[in-house]
Amino acid sequence: MSTAQTETKFYGWWISIAAFFTFGLAVGIPYYGMTFYYDYYQKAFGWTRPQMTLGFPLAVAFTLWVGPVIMHRFSPRKLMMIGAGLTALAFIGFSKMTGDLYFYYGMWTLYTVGYILSGPIAHQIIISQWFKKNRGKAMAATYLGVGVFGGLVVENFAAPITKATNFQNALFWTGIAVLLVIPIALLVLRDKPSDMGQTPDGLPVTAAEIPPPSRTISDLLKQPSFWLLMVGSLCSIGSIGSINFHMKLIFKEQGFTDQATLDAIFGTALKYILFSSIAGRIVMGYLADRFSKKYVMLVTYALVAATIPLLFLVTPQSPEYVYIFSILFGFGLGADYMLIPLMAAEQFGVNTLARAMAIILPADTIGQTWFPYVVSHIREGGSSYSTALNIVFAMAALGAVAVMMLPAHGKKDEALPLQESGSAPAGR
């Protein structure tokens, strides 16, 4: 490494700051804002719970191929910009709906492709390339954007615009806000440190080392740890998705029937969940850099499962329980998503992260989207949400058990001696 490169200030933390904004705009605002509109869809279009919640899982079924086929082949920064444009178009489309379910499902499909391209995978790959020693802290800082933007979207964006005009305008301006991802990604983000003549964490590497080769998909599928991580994360993320998608409707069922009161309790819950998720990401990101990621992940998944029953305590007679539920659930939620790529990088190596997450994330998205749809059908066939949420709790507990069965350490993310490698690493 030259003297000029050594003296150049490490650019990685600027990458993390930029990713804070791009991740918050691309995921925090649209994903966490969408469920605010469900009861408005019910009133405006007469849709049922299963009809409303079918859009996302149906779109996932149509787009499962996108991650495995595309994400490891192209620049994550460029894919992020394309994905942001698709997400913006989808929300502008949502704002033009007149009650046609096929159009609604089509916009969900467009949004889902945008989510895949501009969401977790692209950000995880960029951060994992720029950081090794400080990967946990950098990933936590990046995921803070989802917490901040998602926590503010209802009370400070969707609800005020809806109250001043209508929910269609709020959907339209959500799409416009997502477009801010494009200039940030274009001007600030870079895919990997070598693009700027730097190295991960800004630390020197010896000329006799090269990164480890990327594992093939067939090799990954033979690893029990891969299946445990996928099943564990699918169950936990699916449980979180069920709560996120149905929380407002659960509050309505538990007695918050006035529209203004319902909007307010939902906005409060979402704000505290996502602000608490910031603390979860910071604390668990710090611990993940110092202790076994397996046990940090296990504590997180167990916390998510344990807090789900607290949702039953939030009633008009005891509205203060919304703070207890939201803070505890949010703490677990924040660390839950963030720890998956950290564990995948530890288990399979950073050069395999794109391939691993291109399979794991769609699987998690299946749980995140189809679980809420199943909950809708269980609720429509019963008298209350009680049975459905008990099943959600059981699935979250199963996720924790799967993580408990993971090996404490996987494939080391270390360089291989140059003389032992006959060719350049695959997947570059």
Buried (B, 14 or more C-beta within 10 A) or exposed (E): BEEEEEEBEBBBBBBBBBBBBBBBBBBBBBBBBBBBBBBBBBEBBEBEBBBBBBBBBBBBEBBBEBBBEBBBEEBBBBBBBBBBBBBBBBBBBBBEBEEEBEBBBBBBBBBBBBBBBBBBBBBBBBBBBBBBEBBBBBBBBBBBBBBBBBBBBBBEBBBEBBEEEBBBEBBBBBBEBBBBBBEBBEEBBBBBBEBBEBBBBBEEEEEEEBBBBBBEBEEBEEBEBBBBBBBBBBBBBBBBBBBBBBBBBBBBBBBBEEEEBBBBBBBBBBBBBBBBBBBBBBBBBBBBBEEBBBBBBBBBBBBBBBBBEBBBBBEEEEBEBBBBBBBBBBBBBBBBBBBBBBBBBBBBBBBBBBBBBBBBBBBBBBBBBBBBBBBBBBBEEEEEBEBBBEBBBBBBBBBBBBBBBBEEEBBEBEBBEEEEBEEEBEBE
